[in-house]
Amino acid sequence: MHIVAAITGATGAVYGITLLRELARANVETHLVLSDWARHTIELETDYRASAIDALASHVYSANNLAAPIASGSFRHDGMVIAPCSMKTLSAIANGYTDNLVSRAADVTLKEKRRLILLPRETPLHEIHLENMLKLARAGAVIMPPVPAFYHHPTTITDIVHHTIGRVLDLFAIENDLASRWEGLE
């Protein structure tokens, strides 16, 4: 399996970092793009340097490299995840504005009818955000804001992040034990 992963500058870099770690653990080949602002946000929000995040991926591309393999529809992969996805990036994808590798790879993913999962990080949402999300959902993207669940009684931020990333892995049918399974009430 081959997954394209991107981290943008929105808050929540830990989602993308956790995704990369779990994909590596599942022996999934990853193709990573960090936006310029993601590199700053990673260092602001976590104890990591951006170079350490690059090391988690199988392949790493500059956000400015529009000649990278993932910029072409002929590059075969199983889908793309942008975690977190800034509203700037979401807007660019929704409007076909492919000025960097993150938005170009997402555009190609949609046009090739591959799975595109976006974890948008913004609150509150205004009408333009919602319209862009609806436009992308209609185009085939999965809009998956990292909204915490509480039925599994999380006690740490890691518990909350793991649950969301477990659900992302589920969308690719990647076995994991990160997300608690609802077993219903008796």
C-alpha positions as CSV (number, residue, x, y, z in Angstrom):
1,M,0.0,0.0,0.0
2,H,1.1,3.6,-0.8
3,I,-0.3,6.6,1.0
4,V,0.4,10.2,0.3
5,A,0.4,12.2,3.5
6,A,0.6,16.0,4.0
7,I,0.8,18.2,7.1
8,T,-0.2,21.8,6.7
9,G,0.4,24.7,9.1
10,A,-2.9,24.4,10.9
11,T,-2.8,23.6,14.6
12,G,-2.8,19.8,15.3
13,A,0.5,18.7,13.8
14,V,0.3,15.8,16.2
15,Y,-2.4,14.2,14.0
16,G,-0.1,14.0,11.0
17,I,2.9,12.9,13.1
18,T,0.8,10.1,14.6
19,L,-0.5,9.1,11.2
20,L,3.0,8.8,9.8
21,R,4.1,6.7,12.8
22,E,1.2,4.3,12.5
23,L,1.5,3.9,8.8
24,A,5.2,3.0,9.3
25,R,4.2,0.5,11.9
26,A,1.7,-1.0,9.4
27,N,4.5,-1.2,6.8
28,V,2.7,1.3,4.5
29,E,4.9,3.2,2.1
30,T,4.4,6.9,2.7
31,H,5.0,9.9,0.5
32,L,5.2,13.0,2.7
33,V,4.8,16.7,2.0
34,L,5.1,19.3,4.8
35,S,3.9,22.8,3.9
36,D,6.2,25.6,4.8
37,W,4.0,26.6,7.7
38,A,3.8,22.9,8.9
39,R,7.5,23.0,9.5
40,H,7.0,26.0,11.9
41,T,3.9,24.6,13.5
42,I,5.6,21.2,14.2
43,E,8.3,23.0,16.2
44,L,5.9,25.3,18.0
45,E,3.5,22.6,19.1
46,T,5.7,19.5,19.6
47,D,9.1,18.6,20.8
48,Y,10.0,17.5,17.3
49,R,12.1,19.2,14.6
50,A,10.6,19.0,11.1
51,S,13.6,16.9,10.0
52,A,12.6,14.2,12.5
53,I,9.1,14.1,10.9
54,D,10.7,13.7,7.5
55,A,12.5,10.6,8.8
56,L,9.2,8.9,9.6
57,A,8.3,8.8,5.9
58,S,9.4,6.5,3.1
59,H,9.7,9.5,0.6
60,V,9.7,13.2,1.3
61,Y,9.0,16.0,-1.2
62,S,9.4,19.8,-0.9
63,A,6.1,21.7,-0.9
64,N,7.4,23.7,-3.8
65,N,8.3,20.6,-6.0
66,L,5.5,20.5,-8.5
67,A,7.6,18.0,-10.5
68,A,7.5,15.3,-7.7
69,P,6.0,12.0,-8.7
70,I,2.9,12.6,-6.6
71,A,2.0,15.6,-8.7
72,S,1.0,13.3,-11.6
73,G,-2.0,11.2,-12.1
74,S,0.3,8.5,-13.5
75,F,1.8,8.0,-10.0
76,R,-0.3,5.2,-8.5
77,H,-1.2,5.3,-4.8
78,D,-4.0,4.2,-2.6
79,G,-5.1,7.6,-1.3
80,M,-4.0,10.8,0.4
81,V,-4.5,12.2,3.9
82,I,-4.0,15.9,4.9
83,A,-3.7,16.0,8.7
84,P,-4.2,18.7,9.8
85,C,-5.7,20.5,6.8
86,S,-5.6,24.3,7.1
87,M,-8.5,26.3,5.6
88,K,-6.1,27.8,3.2
89,T,-5.2,24.4,1.8
90,L,-8.8,23.2,1.9
91,S,-9.8,26.4,-0.1
92,A,-7.1,25.8,-2.6
93,I,-8.2,22.2,-3.2
94,A,-11.9,23.1,-3.4
95,N,-11.1,25.8,-6.0
96,G,-8.5,23.9,-8.1
97,Y,-5.7,26.3,-7.1
98,T,-2.7,24.0,-7.2
99,D,0.2,26.4,-6.4
100,N,2.1,23.9,-4.2
101,L,2.6,20.2,-4.0
102,V,0.0,19.7,-1.2
103,S,-2.9,21.1,-3.2
104,R,-1.6,19.6,-6.5
105,A,-1.3,16.1,-5.1
106,A,-4.8,16.5,-3.5
107,D,-6.2,17.7,-6.9
108,V,-4.6,14.7,-8.7
109,T,-6.0,12.4,-6.0
110,L,-9.5,13.7,-6.6
111,K,-9.3,13.6,-10.4
112,E,-8.0,10.0,-10.3
113,K,-11.0,9.1,-8.1
114,R,-8.7,8.0,-5.2
115,R,-9.6,8.5,-1.6
116,L,-8.8,12.0,-0.2
117,I,-9.2,12.4,3.5
118,L,-9.0,15.9,5.0
119,L,-8.8,16.7,8.7
120,P,-9.7,20.4,8.7
121,R,-8.7,22.3,11.8
122,E,-10.6,25.5,12.4
123,T,-13.4,26.7,14.7
124,P,-15.8,28.3,14.4
125,L,-16.6,27.6,10.8
126,H,-18.1,30.3,8.6
127,E,-20.2,29.9,5.4
128,I,-17.1,29.9,3.1
129,H,-15.4,27.1,5.0
130,L,-18.6,25.1,5.0
131,E,-19.2,25.7,1.2
132,N,-15.6,24.6,0.4
133,M,-16.1,21.5,2.5
134,L,-19.4,20.7,0.8
135,K,-17.8,21.3,-2.6
136,L,-15.0,18.8,-1.7
137,A,-17.4,16.2,-0.3
138,R,-19.4,16.4,-3.5
139,A,-16.1,15.9,-5.4
140,G,-15.4,12.7,-3.4
141,A,-13.3,13.9,-0.5
142,V,-13.8,12.6,3.0
143,I,-14.1,15.6,5.3
144,M,-13.1,14.4,8.8
145,P,-12.6,17.1,11.3
146,P,-10.7,15.7,14.3
147,V,-13.6,15.9,16.7
148,P,-13.0,13.9,19.9
149,A,-15.2,11.0,21.0
150,F,-15.7,10.4,24.7
151,Y,-17.5,7.0,24.8
152,H,-14.0,5.4,25.2
153,H,-13.2,7.6,28.3
154,P,-10.0,9.3,27.0
155,T,-7.7,10.5,29.7
156,T,-4.9,12.0,27.6
157,I,-4.5,14.0,24.5
158,T,-2.8,11.0,23.0
159,D,-6.0,8.9,23.6
160,I,-8.0,11.5,21.6
161,V,-5.5,11.7,18.8
162,H,-5.2,7.9,18.6
163,H,-9.0,7.5,18.3
164,T,-9.1,10.0,15.3
165,I,-6.1,8.4,13.5
166,G,-7.5,4.9,14.1
167,R,-10.6,6.0,12.3
168,V,-8.5,7.4,9.4
169,L,-6.7,4.0,9.2
170,D,-10.1,2.3,9.2
171,L,-11.0,4.2,6.0
172,F,-8.0,2.5,4.3
173,A,-8.9,-0.9,5.9
174,I,-5.6,-0.8,7.8
175,E,-5.8,-2.9,10.9
176,N,-5.2,-1.0,14.1
177,D,-6.0,-0.9,17.8
178,L,-6.1,2.9,18.1
179,A,-9.8,3.5,17.8
180,S,-12.1,2.1,20.5
181,R,-14.9,0.1,18.9
182,W,-18.5,0.9,20.0
183,E,-20.0,-2.3,21.3
184,G,-23.5,-0.9,21.9
185,L,-25.6,-1.1,25.0
186,E,-27.2,-4.2,26.4
